[in-house]
Amino acid sequence: MMGMSTLALLIPPAEIPWLERPEIMIPGSIAALAIIVLLCMWIIKLPSTIRGRKGGMLDPMQLEVLMPGVRPIIVDLRPRDEFMGKHGHIRSAISVPIPELMERIEEIRKESKGKPVVLVDETDELSHKAKPIFEANGFTWLYVLKGGLRAWRAGQLPVYIVEK
């Protein structure tokens, strides 16, 4: 059995000087934790960034600034029960669930004359899947809300909930 003196010979304290210096360990630990937190935050946003590489994305604050001026057509692609549900929707958004998209594309085209169209869903994944459909139907002034409604709510921007 290995005694304490044998273990001390295997890892002498002189080789690990920072173990005896808390003034280095505490700030170093805090810095390491901060790096891990920032890395996790970056990884969470990575799927949205990868999907948006083709461009045409607005972050929530950009959309909020755009709304009073040009008044974009906001197309919420979530199922209607989510649109009307407890998490709400962006003001003036129209609910066009994906299964209804093709039958309502002309309605959106008529409404969007001279206005940008912003696609919205919970995370932006569905919007990126619908974007090629809009592009194939001639929409050119087209954006996806980066991060979707999760990012909108995280930015503490207003959502509208329909009382039942």
N, C-alpha and C positions, 0 to 999 in steps of 0.2 A: 504494500500500500504506500502511496506517495504521501509524504509528510508535507507540512507547510513550507519547510525550508527547501524541499526539492522543487515545489511549485514556484517559489520565489526565484530559484535559479533558472527556470525555464523562461520566465518573462520578467527580467529585471526592470524595476521602475525607471531606471535611467533611459530605457528604450522607448518608454511611453510617457514623456514628460508632461504632456497636456492633461493626463489623468490627475495630476496633483495640482493643477492650476485652474480653479473654478472661474477665474476672471476670463479665461479663454473658452472654457466649455460652455458657459451660459450664453454668451453672444453667438458663439458658433452654432449651438443647438437652435437658437432662435432663427438665425440666418438659414440653416438647413431646413427648418420647418417652413419658413416663408417661401423658399424655393420650391418645396414640395407642393405647397398650396397653389402657388402660381402655375406650376406645371399641371396640376389637376384642373385648374380653371381653363388653361389653354387646351387641354385634351378634351374637355367637355364641349368647347366651341369648335373643335376641329372638324367634325362631320359637316357642320353648316358651312365652314370655310371651304372645304373640299367641294361640296355641292355647288357653291357659288363662284367657282373659278371662271365660269364663262361670263361673269359680270351680271349687271342688271339687278343689283341688290341694294336695298335701303335698310339702314339700321332703324330701330324704333324712333330715335330722336329726329332723324332726317325725315321720316314720314310725318311725324307730329308737326314739324316746321313747314312741310309742303302742304298740309291739309287746309290751312286758312287761305292760301293763295290759289293755286291751280285746281284744287279740289279733286283729287284723284278718285277713280272708281276703285273701291276696295272690294275684292272678290274673296269672300271667306269660303274656303273649300271643305271645311269640316262638315260632318253630318249635322243636319238641322237641329237635332236635340242638343248637341254640344254648343252650337251657335246660340241657342235659346237658353242654355243651361247656366249653372251656377258660376262658371268662369267668365261668362259674358262674351262680348265681341267689341270691336272697334266701332266708334260712332260712324254712322253713314255706310257701314259695310253692308253688302248684299250677300245673302246666303245662297251659294250655288254648290251644293254637294257634288263631288266628283261624278257620281252616276248620272247626274242631270246636266253635266257640263256641255256635252255635244248638242243637246236639244236647246240649250239656252245661250249658246255662243253668239248667235245673231242679236239677241237681246242685249248682251254685254257690248257688242260692237256698236249698236245704235246709241247706247248710253255713253259710250266712251269717246265719241267724236271730239278730237282735239284735247283729250284729257289722258293722263297716264293711267295705266291699270296696274294695281298692286295686288299680287296674289298672297293670300294669308292662310295659314293653317296653324296647328299647335306648335310645331317645331321648325318648319320650313321644308321638310322632306317631301311632303305631298305637293307643295307649291312648285318645287323643282321638277317633279314628275309631270305636272300639268303645264308647265311653261312651254315645252315643245309643241303642245297641242295649240296653245294660243299663237305661237310663232307660225305654225303651219297654216293657221287661219288668218294670217295677215296682220296680227298685232305687232307693232314695232316699239311703241312707247310702253314698255312692260318691265315691271320690277317684281322681285320677291322680297317679302319682309324677312330680313336676316334674323334667324333665331325664332321666328314665328311669334305667336301670342305669348309664349313663355317669356321671351325676351321683352315683349311689350309690357307684360305685367311686372317683370323684374325691374323694369325702368320706372315703375310706379305711374305709368300713364293710364288715363281713364279707360275703363271698360264699361259697357252698358249691358245691364242684366234686365231681361224682360220678366216682370212680375207675372205670376200665373194666377 
